[in-house]
Amino acid sequence: MDKADQLIIRVLRDDARISNTDLAKKLDLSEATVRRSPSIPTGQVSGKIKDVQGVETVYETAGQFDVAVIIKGANIVEVNKSVEGIRRLAGVISTNTMMILRTIHT
């Protein structure tokens, strides 16, 4: 991990929802430097995520995020524990949590 990665991680620990643009400005780095930050291969991170309690399914994806995870919990406290467990893993730079409110079958 280089110095730029260390700076990025330090800021993301305080605000995991900061945009790449704002992060780059804050650290006086290019946005490309901010985006290329993962230092651990996605497959290794996915393998660690699957072992977090509450994780039901892990998908490696293309697009804005490298990994999508389905978490099940009896209540929001359990779901939050799982999300926090994922955030603490080496190689996880940021998370974006969405809740499924209902399923509509066709």
C-alpha positions in Angstrom: 0.0 0.0 0.0 1.5 3.3 -1.0 1.2 6.7 0.7 -1.8 7.8 -1.5 -3.7 4.6 -0.5 -3.0 5.3 3.2 -4.3 8.9 2.9 -7.4 7.7 1.0 -8.2 5.0 3.7 -7.7 7.6 6.5 -10.3 9.9 4.9 -12.7 7.0 4.1 -12.7 5.8 7.6 -14.2 9.2 8.6 -16.6 9.4 5.7 -17.1 6.3 3.6 -19.8 8.1 1.5 -17.5 10.8 0.2 -17.5 11.0 -3.6 -14.3 10.3 -5.6 -14.3 13.8 -6.8 -14.5 15.3 -3.3 -11.9 12.8 -2.0 -9.5 13.7 -4.7 -9.9 17.4 -4.0 -9.5 16.9 -0.3 -6.2 15.0 -0.7 -4.9 17.0 -3.7 -4.8 13.9 -5.9 -6.3 13.1 -9.3 -9.6 11.4 -9.4 -8.0 8.5 -11.4 -5.6 8.0 -8.4 -8.5 7.8 -6.0 -10.5 5.3 -8.2 -7.5 2.9 -8.8 -6.9 2.5 -5.0 -7.7 -1.2 -4.3 -4.6 -2.9 -3.1 -6.1 -6.4 -2.5 -7.6 -8.4 -5.4 -11.4 -8.5 -5.5 -11.5 -12.3 -5.2 -9.6 -12.2 -1.9 -11.9 -9.5 -0.5 -15.0 -11.5 -1.7 -13.7 -14.6 0.1 -13.4 -12.6 3.3 -16.8 -11.0 2.9 -18.6 -14.4 2.6 -17.4 -15.3 6.1 -19.0 -12.3 7.8 -22.0 -13.3 9.9 -25.2 -12.5 8.2 -23.8 -12.5 4.7 -26.0 -14.7 2.5 -24.6 -14.2 -1.0 -21.6 -12.4 -2.5 -21.5 -11.3 -6.1 -18.5 -9.9 -8.0 -19.8 -7.3 -10.3 -18.9 -4.9 -13.1 -19.9 -1.2 -12.9 -19.7 1.3 -10.1 -18.9 -1.3 -7.4 -16.8 -4.5 -7.6 -18.8 -6.5 -5.1 -22.5 -6.8 -4.2 -23.6 -8.6 -1.0 -26.9 -9.8 0.2 -27.2 -9.7 4.0 -30.1 -11.2 6.0 -30.8 -10.2 9.6 -33.7 -10.5 12.0 -33.5 -6.7 12.6 -31.6 -3.6 11.7 -29.1 -4.2 14.5 -28.1 -7.5 13.0 -27.8 -6.1 9.5 -25.7 -3.2 10.8 -23.3 -5.6 12.6 -22.8 -7.4 9.2 -22.2 -4.1 7.4 -19.7 -3.0 10.0 -18.0 -6.4 9.8 -17.6 -5.9 6.1 -16.3 -2.3 6.5 -13.5 -3.5 8.8 -12.1 -6.0 6.3 -8.8 -5.2 4.6 -9.4 -4.2 1.0 -12.9 -2.8 1.6 -12.6 0.9 0.6 -16.2 1.9 1.0 -19.7 0.5 1.2 -23.1 1.7 0.0 -26.0 0.1 1.8 -29.5 -0.3 0.3 -32.5 -1.9 2.0 -35.0 -4.1 0.1 -38.4 -2.9 1.1 -40.5 -5.5 -0.8 -40.3 -7.9 -3.6 -42.7 -7.7 -6.5 -43.3 -10.9 -8.3 -44.3 -11.0 -12.0 
